[in-house]
Amino acid sequence: MLLKKTMVLLFLCIWGIMSSACGVTDPKKITNMGYKVVDDTGVVFYMPKPPQRIVSLTYGTDEILFGLVSPQKIVALSRWADDTKITFLQPKEASLVQGRSLESMENILGFNPDLVIVSTATNPDLVKNLRLMDLKVYVACSPQNLEEMSAKIQGISKVVAEETKGQMLIAQMQQRIDKVATKLQPLSQSDRKTVMAMSYIGAIGRSGSLLDVIFQKAKLRNSAAEQGLSKGSSSLSKEKIIAANPEIILLPTWSSEAVNNPENYKSEFLKDPALQNIQALRNRQVYMFSDKYRYVASQHIAESIEKLAQLAYPELF
């Protein structure tokens, strides 16, 4: 193994010298050398050829991959691939890939992958150990805005050698978002409704977060952000939730932990005597809005924006 790693490092050094000396900027032009990849953390590696045995560890990368490659090139999807409460994959789609990945060396190595796609939230020790086994590991970001979402799709499309499809996926996403913007054009600034999304531990949707962007694109005012929920802040007090007085409240529908029950949470929330004067409760505008829309991590952000806009302004659709 040590000899193999030494030879790989030597090869990369020689390749780097050759590229610099010859002015080669695109390794894909040297077919026997493969092609260069830079993941979202800046790590550079070389793919000898387009991957044929891909393992995905997150539901977001599951969804992106299904827009880029044939299911036959995916040997394992994330453990969430069959949970329609959090993934946009349809059961029929997920069934095309038999394997399910876990954050486990033994599990991942068992699929004999030629590419493993993880996220910045994946255990860094796992990523390090996979790379020590000479596996190609691509780390994708957790987008906080549309630009980062596009970059995530573009980056994954490059590592699987499907850049044209990646560009098409981004274009389709933007077109759908633009259609929503056209529908919402009649709304003035004063017409925008206020919204607050809740989790089991309080309000979510910090200023500058992806959910905040979804609210903005759906022409909604983010009540939690307006009350000071931003990066670095933990949660809003009940007093601030009451002061926000949102017109629409979105409740959680899913949890990765069995201890949290969406229906029980809804019942407790609606019965809380301190919240009864909030507009959303008075006007029955409290919704169980699917968490796959709230925690979207792929091109389906366009669908999240559309669904939320339809919920808030049905008369415009």
Backbone hydrogen bonds, N-H to C=O, Kabsch-Sander energy under -0.5 kcal/mol:
donor,donor_aa,acceptor,acceptor_aa,energy
5,K,1,M,-2.4
6,T,2,L,-2.3
7,M,3,L,-2.4
8,V,4,K,-2.2
9,L,5,K,-2.6
10,L,6,T,-2.5
11,F,7,M,-2.4
12,L,8,V,-2.4
13,C,9,L,-2.3
14,I,10,L,-2.6
15,W,11,F,-2.8
16,G,12,L,-2.5
17,I,13,C,-2.2
18,M,14,I,-2.7
19,S,15,W,-2.7
20,S,16,G,-2.2
21,A,17,I,-2.8
22,C,18,M,-2.4
23,G,19,S,-0.9
24,V,19,S,-1.6
29,K,26,D,-2.4
30,I,27,P,-1.7
31,T,29,K,-1.0
33,M,30,I,-2.2
34,G,30,I,-0.6
34,G,31,T,-0.8
35,Y,47,M,-2.4
37,V,45,F,-2.9
39,D,43,V,-2.5
40,D,139,V,-2.2
42,G,39,D,-1.9
45,F,37,V,-2.3
47,M,35,Y,-2.8
54,I,73,K,-2.6
55,V,115,L,-2.5
56,S,76,A,-2.6
57,L,117,I,-2.3
62,D,58,T,-2.0
63,E,59,Y,-2.1
64,I,60,G,-2.0
65,L,61,T,-2.6
66,F,62,D,-1.8
67,G,63,E,-0.6
67,G,64,I,-1.2
68,L,65,L,-1.7
69,V,65,L,-2.9
73,K,70,S,-2.3
74,I,71,P,-1.8
75,V,54,I,-2.2
75,V,73,K,-0.6
76,A,54,I,-1.6
77,L,99,G,-2.2
79,R,101,S,-0.5
81,A,78,S,-1.7
83,D,80,W,-2.1
84,T,82,D,-1.0
86,I,83,D,-2.0
87,T,83,D,-2.0
93,E,90,Q,-0.8
94,A,90,Q,-2.6
95,S,91,P,-2.0
96,L,93,E,-1.8
97,V,94,A,-1.7
98,Q,96,L,-0.5
99,G,75,V,-0.7
101,S,77,L,-3.4
104,S,102,L,-2.5
108,I,104,S,-2.5
109,L,105,M,-2.9
110,G,106,E,-1.5
111,F,108,I,-1.6
112,N,109,L,-1.7
114,D,53,R,-2.1
115,L,53,R,-1.3
116,V,136,K,-2.6
117,I,55,V,-3.1
118,V,116,V,-0.6
118,V,138,Y,-2.6
120,T,140,A,-1.5
122,T,119,S,-1.7
126,L,123,N,-0.7
127,V,123,N,-1.8
128,K,124,P,-2.6
129,N,125,D,-2.5
130,L,126,L,-2.4
131,R,127,V,-2.1
132,L,128,K,-1.8
133,M,129,N,-0.8
133,M,130,L,-0.6
134,D,131,R,-1.8
135,L,130,L,-1.8
137,V,135,L,-0.7
138,Y,116,V,-2.8
138,Y,136,K,-0.5
139,V,137,V,-0.6
140,A,118,V,-2.5
140,A,138,Y,-0.6
149,M,145,N,-1.8
150,S,146,L,-2.5
151,A,147,E,-2.3
152,K,148,E,-2.2
153,I,149,M,-2.2
154,Q,150,S,-2.7
155,G,151,A,-2.6
156,I,152,K,-2.2
157,S,153,I,-2.4
158,K,154,Q,-1.6
159,V,155,G,-1.9
160,V,156,I,-1.6
161,A,158,K,-1.3
162,E,157,S,-3.6
166,G,162,E,-2.0
167,Q,163,E,-2.4
168,M,164,T,-2.0
169,L,165,K,-2.4
170,I,166,G,-2.2
171,A,167,Q,-2.3
172,Q,168,M,-2.6
173,M,169,L,-2.1
174,Q,170,I,-2.5
175,Q,171,A,-2.4
176,R,172,Q,-1.9
177,I,173,M,-1.9
178,D,174,Q,-2.6
179,K,175,Q,-1.9
180,V,176,R,-1.6
181,A,177,I,-2.1
182,T,178,D,-2.0
183,K,179,K,-1.9
184,L,180,V,-2.0
185,Q,181,A,-0.5
185,Q,182,T,-0.8
187,L,184,L,-1.9
191,D,188,S,-0.9
192,R,188,S,-0.7
192,R,189,Q,-0.8
193,K,219,K,-0.5
195,V,221,R,-2.7
196,M,248,I,-1.9
197,A,204,I,-0.7
198,M,250,L,-3.1
199,S,202,G,-3.0
202,G,199,S,-1.0
204,I,197,A,-2.6
207,S,229,L,-2.2
209,S,206,R,-2.2
213,V,209,S,-1.7
214,I,210,L,-2.3
215,F,211,L,-2.4
216,Q,212,D,-2.2
217,K,213,V,-2.7
218,A,214,I,-1.5
219,K,216,Q,-1.7
220,L,215,F,-2.6
221,R,193,K,-3.0
223,S,195,V,-2.6
223,S,221,R,-1.1
224,A,195,V,-0.5
226,E,222,N,-2.2
227,Q,223,S,-1.3
228,G,225,A,-1.7
229,L,224,A,-2.5
230,S,228,G,-0.9
231,K,207,S,-0.5
233,S,230,S,-2.5
241,I,237,S,-1.8
242,I,238,K,-2.3
243,A,239,E,-2.3
244,A,240,K,-2.1
245,N,241,I,-1.3
247,E,194,T,-0.7
248,I,194,T,-1.6
249,I,285,Q,-2.1
250,L,196,M,-2.5
251,L,249,I,-0.5
251,L,287,Y,-3.5
260,N,257,E,-1.6
261,N,259,V,-0.5
265,Y,261,N,-2.4
266,K,262,P,-2.5
267,S,263,E,-2.3
268,E,264,N,-2.4
269,F,265,Y,-2.7
270,L,266,K,-2.7
271,K,267,S,-1.3
272,D,268,E,-0.7
272,D,269,F,-0.9
275,L,272,D,-1.6
276,Q,273,P,-0.8
278,I,275,L,-1.9
280,A,246,P,-1.8
281,L,278,I,-0.7
282,R,278,I,-2.4
283,N,279,Q,-2.8
284,R,281,L,-0.9
285,Q,280,A,-3.5
287,Y,249,I,-2.9
287,Y,285,Q,-0.6
289,F,251,L,-0.9
289,F,287,Y,-1.2
290,S,288,M,-0.6
292,K,85,K,-0.7
293,Y,290,S,-1.5
294,R,290,S,-1.1
295,Y,291,D,-2.6
296,V,293,Y,-0.6
301,I,298,S,-1.6
302,A,299,Q,-1.6
304,S,300,H,-1.8
305,I,301,I,-2.4
306,E,302,A,-2.1
307,K,303,E,-2.8
308,L,304,S,-2.2
309,A,305,I,-2.3
310,Q,306,E,-2.4
311,L,307,K,-1.9
312,A,308,L,-2.3
313,Y,309,A,-2.9
316,L,313,Y,-2.1
317,F,314,P,-1.5
